[in-house]
Amino acid sequence: MSEAGAGGAGGARQGDERRTFEDLMAELEQITEQLAAGELGIEAAADLYERAESLHAQAAERLAQVHERVERLGRPRG
């Protein structure tokens, strides 16, 4: 089994909060490829799906944070 399923069922891994958006997306892509290959058992697939949900939520939060920063930078100062 890959390390993507390690660390608990869908729980965030220690250190995830420090990972970049690009790192999160790369792991999501890897998980997607593993799931698409169809070679996993049902429990392993469920674990990876839960991990993917967690990664997706983290990536969406990072994207929202960056969007807010860009919005602030674009506002006129006064």
Buried (B, 14 or more C-beta within 10 A) or exposed (E): EEEBBEBEEBEBBEEBEEBEBEBBBEBBEBBEEBBEEEEBEEEBBBBBBBBBEBBBEBBEEBEEEEEEEEEEEEEEEE
